[in-house]
């Protein structure tokens, strides 16, 4: 799926679909497609603001690639740089699906 398609699905899941975790999965996938594009990161930050508990639960015990990507960025937003770096470093070890 293209980055724009992933972001479109993420927005639908976040606002109409009622599933912040699924939205985060699509946003993290879009980050994988184009890590330099800020739109995916903005969406994750928005999800954190609007659905903080659901986002925290979705990445609390990451096992999938998208969870490590999202958890790393959420740690970064919280100013927890060591944890963010640790989660990002783990991405190389997690098989993509």
Secondary structure, 3 states (H helix, E strand, C coil): CCHHHHHHHHHHHHHCCCCHHHHHHHHHHHHHHCCCCHHHHHHHHHHHHHCHHHHHHHHCCCCCHHHHHHHHHHHHHCCCHHHHHHHHHHHHHCCCC
